[in-house]
Amino acid sequence: MDSKALMNRKTAIGAALVAASPLLFPGRVRAQGTAHVDDFVVLLQGLYQPVVHGPNLGLSAVDLSDGSYSTTKIYPRGGTPGNTNPNKAIGDFYVQFVGDLCAYHIPGGSFAMRFDFTESNFPTSVVLDEEGGQILFGTWELDVIEGTGIYKSIVGGHNHMDDRLHFLANGDVDEFCFCFVSGP
């Protein structure tokens, strides 16, 4: 299969996942004595920036000021509390490009995850962008290891990322990744 056909197929699959996400992950927030979050979907999108002095998110698993993290924006797609406008960022995503940790900060609290780097969890393809860069297509599996606020309820849960990570010729990295987060 040529790279153009593969990219069209990936685009179609991604669009289908987005369209189906409200059915697959309805993302209800319930009050039962303490707040609880069910499954939800967010979009990580935009150019990554290095984190120099990271915020304290109340998570012991990550040190966002250690110089190993980069950040981009988080947009709502289904089930997250707060703003539902898909064109308005609701929070920040932090990731180690050399390491296995990441953190999300969105309305209701924060949560940390660890990438599961097993043999079956690698990019499915890399495509040249015809401008000197490369686009990595793949899925990633992550485990929720810590949470604050309403995201305490998803600790022990899972994240399936459907990712298109664009390494630009100028050295910048542009993210476009759907995160399907589910509780334990």
C-alpha positions in Angstrom: 0.0 0.0 0.0 1.5 3.4 -1.0 1.9 6.1 1.6 -0.9 8.3 0.2 -3.4 5.4 0.4 -2.2 4.6 3.9 -2.6 8.3 5.0 -6.1 8.4 3.5 -7.0 5.2 5.3 -5.7 6.5 8.6 -7.6 9.8 8.1 -10.8 7.8 7.5 -10.2 5.6 10.5 -9.5 8.7 12.7 -12.6 10.5 11.4 -14.7 7.4 12.2 -13.3 7.2 15.7 -14.1 10.9 16.3 -17.6 10.5 15.0 -18.2 7.4 17.1 -16.5 8.7 20.3 -19.7 10.0 22.0 -21.2 6.4 21.6 -18.0 4.6 22.6 -17.0 6.9 25.5 -20.1 8.9 26.7 -18.1 10.5 29.5 -20.6 11.1 32.2 -19.6 12.9 35.3 -21.4 11.7 38.4 -21.8 12.9 41.9 -21.9 10.0 44.4 -20.5 11.5 47.6 -17.3 12.3 45.7 -16.9 13.2 42.1 -16.3 10.4 39.6 -15.3 10.5 35.9 -16.2 7.9 33.4 -14.6 7.4 30.0 -13.8 10.5 27.9 -11.9 11.7 24.8 -9.6 14.6 24.3 -7.5 15.9 21.4 -3.8 16.9 21.9 -3.1 19.5 19.2 -0.4 22.0 18.4 3.3 22.7 18.4 5.2 21.4 21.5 7.1 23.9 23.6 9.8 23.0 26.2 8.7 23.3 29.8 11.2 25.3 31.8 9.4 26.0 35.1 6.4 23.6 35.1 3.4 24.1 37.3 2.8 21.9 40.4 -0.2 19.8 39.4 -0.2 17.9 42.8 1.2 14.8 41.2 4.2 13.0 42.7 4.8 10.9 39.7 6.0 13.8 37.5 8.4 16.7 38.0 7.4 19.1 35.3 10.4 21.4 36.1 13.1 18.8 35.6 13.8 19.9 32.0 12.6 16.6 30.4 9.0 17.7 29.5 7.4 19.5 26.5 3.8 20.8 26.4 1.0 21.3 24.0 -2.7 22.1 24.3 -5.7 19.8 25.1 -9.1 20.2 23.4 -12.4 18.7 24.4 -13.9 15.9 22.3 -16.3 14.0 24.5 -17.0 13.7 28.2 -14.6 16.2 29.7 -15.9 18.7 32.2 -15.9 22.4 31.5 -15.9 24.0 28.1 -17.3 21.9 25.2 -16.2 24.1 22.4 -13.9 21.9 20.3 -12.0 24.9 19.1 -11.1 26.2 22.6 -8.3 24.6 24.6 -9.3 23.3 28.0 -5.8 22.4 29.4 -2.3 21.4 28.9 -0.6 18.1 28.1 3.0 17.4 29.3 5.2 14.6 27.9 8.7 13.3 28.1 10.1 12.7 24.6 12.9 10.8 26.3 11.2 9.0 29.1 7.9 7.2 29.6 5.7 9.7 31.6 3.1 12.3 30.7 0.5 14.4 32.5 -2.8 16.0 31.7 -4.2 19.2 33.4 -7.8 19.8 32.5 -10.9 21.1 34.4 -11.5 19.0 37.5 -7.9 18.1 38.2 -4.8 16.4 36.8 -3.6 12.9 36.1 -0.3 11.2 35.2 0.2 8.3 32.9 3.0 5.9 31.9 3.6 4.7 28.3 3.5 1.0 27.9 6.5 0.4 25.6 5.8 -3.2 24.6 6.6 -4.9 21.3 3.1 -4.3 20.0 3.0 -0.6 21.0 5.1 1.1 18.3 4.3 3.4 15.4 2.6 1.8 12.5 4.3 4.0 9.8 6.5 7.0 9.2 5.8 9.1 6.1 8.0 11.8 4.6 6.1 15.1 4.4 7.8 16.3 1.2 9.1 19.4 3.1 12.1 17.7 4.9 10.1 16.4 7.9 8.5 13.2 8.9 5.0 12.2 10.1 4.8 9.3 12.6 1.5 7.5 12.6 0.7 5.1 15.4 -1.2 4.1 18.5 0.1 4.1 22.0 -1.2 2.4 25.1 -0.8 4.1 28.5 -1.7 3.3 32.1 -3.1 5.9 34.5 -0.8 5.9 37.5 -2.0 9.0 39.5 -4.8 11.5 39.6 -6.1 14.5 41.5 -9.6 16.0 41.9 -12.2 14.1 39.9 -9.5 12.1 38.1 -8.6 10.1 41.2 -11.4 7.7 40.0 -9.4 6.8 36.8 -6.2 5.7 38.5 -5.6 2.1 37.3 -7.4 2.9 34.1 -6.1 3.1 30.5 -5.5 5.5 27.6 -5.5 4.5 24.0 -3.8 7.2 21.8 -4.4 7.4 18.1 -1.5 9.7 17.1 -0.2 11.7 14.2 3.1 13.2 15.3 4.7 15.6 12.8 8.5 16.2 13.1 9.0 19.3 11.1 12.1 20.1 9.1 12.9 23.1 11.4 13.0 20.8 14.5 9.5 21.6 15.8 7.1 18.8 16.7 3.4 19.3 15.9 0.9 17.0 17.6 -2.5 15.7 16.5 -3.6 12.9 18.9 -6.9 11.6 20.1 -6.8 10.2 23.6 -9.5 7.6 24.6 -9.2 7.5 28.4 -11.1 4.9 30.4 -11.3 4.2 34.1 -10.4 0.9 35.7 
